[in-house]
């Protein structure tokens, strides 16, 4: 499955983002909902092409165009796991619609001044799960690891699971210690609490 090597693909895409970005044209947000915008979406066949299409769109709708790193990681998630999912924001034009796609809404309404990628990832996990209080994905008392989707008993994984793991892989690997990623388990928390006692 392509999902399991997606962090490596992300690294490859980030390394090549400069050369790919040179091919982009800047468009206003409305262009993406035009016939030409739809055609460009349909013509984007590879993961890199889809990622750059979504990156260009996020640049058009973002309040914080300076934090291209966050926009690029979000575009990767949109291309890798969101676009092909069975969820309401999959496919054109739903994936671009901020009323349907919580990540687009996050990019559109949030100031991305912080360079702390883990914080943005946690905020996106909360948005994806329609949780207004992102602290529930930050603070150990809320057991954040219980708020993410897990594999089914038979080992199958849902589309939401894939998207959440893409968010974690794209944003939470840079964990600096300031924010607790939601995949840290209670055993780690218990061990830390024992030391404090």
N, C-alpha and C positions, 0 to 999 in steps of 0.2 A: 504494500500500500504506500502511496506517495506521502501519506501523512507522517509516517514514522521517520522520514529523513528530512522533513520540512525545515528544522533548524539549520541544517547544512545548506539547503537551498537558499534560506534567508541570508546566510553569510555570503554565499556566492552572489546573490542579487545585490546585496549592499556593496560588495567590492566592485561590481560592474555598474552601479547606479549612476556614476558620473558620466560614463560614455552613453548610457541609455538616455539619460536626462537631456543630453544635447539634441536628441531627436524630437523632443516634445515641443509642442506649440502651446502657448497659453491661450486659454479660452475662458469665457465667463461661465458661470454655473449653468445658465440656461442652455448653452450650446450642447451640453451632454444629454439633454432631453429632446434635442432636435433630430431630424432624420440623419444628418451627418454624424452627430454624436452617437446615435444608435449603430450606424454602420461601422464606425470606428471601434465600438465595443465588440460587435460581431466579428470584425476582422482581426481582433486581438486573439490569437490562438494559443500562444505559449504563456507559461506562468510569468515570465519577464514582461511580455507585452501587456498582459492583464494588470500586473502590478503597476506598471508605469501609467496605464490608462487611469487606474484608480488614484494613483499618486497625483496625477495632473488634476483630477477632479477635486481631491481633498485640498490641493493648493488653491483652487478656485473658491472653495467654501469656507476655508479655515480663517479664523480670526488671527491666528498666530503663524504666519507664513515663515517665520524665522526658524522654527523648530522642525526642519525638514526630516530629521531623524525619526521623530514620532509619526509624522505623516507617512513616511516611507514604510515603517513597520506596520502601520495600520493598513496601508494599501496591500501589503504582502498578505496579511490575514484575510482581507476581503477577497483577494485573488485565489489564495490557496484553499481555504475551507468554507468561506461564506457563500461565494458565488454559486458553487455547485451543491449547496446544502438543500434540504427539503423544507427549510424554515421560511417564514413569511418574507424575509428580505433577500431571498436568493433570486438570481437572474435579473435581467434588465426589464424595467427601470427600477424595480424595488430595491436593489442593492444600493442605489444612489439616493433613495428617498429617506430623508432624516426622520420622518414620522414612522418608518418601518425598520430602518437599520439603526440600532442604538449606537454603534461605533461612529457612524457618520454624524449622528446627532451630537455625540460627545465632541468630535472634532469641530463641529460647527458652532457649538455653544460654550466651549471651554477655552480659557486662556492657557496656552501650552508653554508658558514661560519656563516652567521647571524642566531641567534637563534630567531629572530623576526618572528613568524609564520605568522602574518598578512601580512607582506611584501611579503613573498613567495606566499601566497594565492592570493594576488593582481597581482603579476607577472604571476601566473598560469592562472588567469582569462583573463589577456591580451593575453597570449599565446593561450589559447583556442579560443579566438575570433580573432586570427590572427592580433592583434594590436601590432605594434612594439614599440609604445610609452606607456609604463605602467603608465606614469604620468597621462594619461587620466583616469586611475582608482584610482588615488591617490588624485589629486588636485580638490578642490571644484569647481573651475572655469569651469572644464570640465563636471560637474554634473555626477559623476561616476554611480549613481543609474540609469541613463538612458541608460547605456551601457550594462546592464545585461538583460537577457531574462525574460519576464513576462508571466503569465498565459494567455491563450487565453480567449476570451470573454465568452466562454461556461464553463470556469473553467478547461479545460484540460491543461496539461503541456507537454512540449516537452522533448525529451531526453537531449537536451542541457540545459534546465532549471534545470533538475535533477542534471546534472554534476556541473553546476555553484553553486547550493545550497549545494551540497556536498563539494565543494571547500570552500565556505563561512563557512559552518558548521565545517569543519575540520581545517581550518586555521584562520578564522577571528574572532572566539569567544574569542580569547586571546587579543583582541584589547586593546592596551596600551595607545592610544592617540597620538602616534607618526605618525601613518598613518590612514587616514580616510577610513573605510570600505565602499564598494560601495553601501551598503544598507542604508546608512544615507541619509535621504531625504532633499529636499530643505527647508522645514520648519525649520529644525534644523540649516541649514546654514543661513537662513534669520534671525532667532532669534539671532545667534551669531554675524551676521553683525550689527544688531540693537544695540547690546550691545557695539560694537566697535565705533559706531557713537556717 
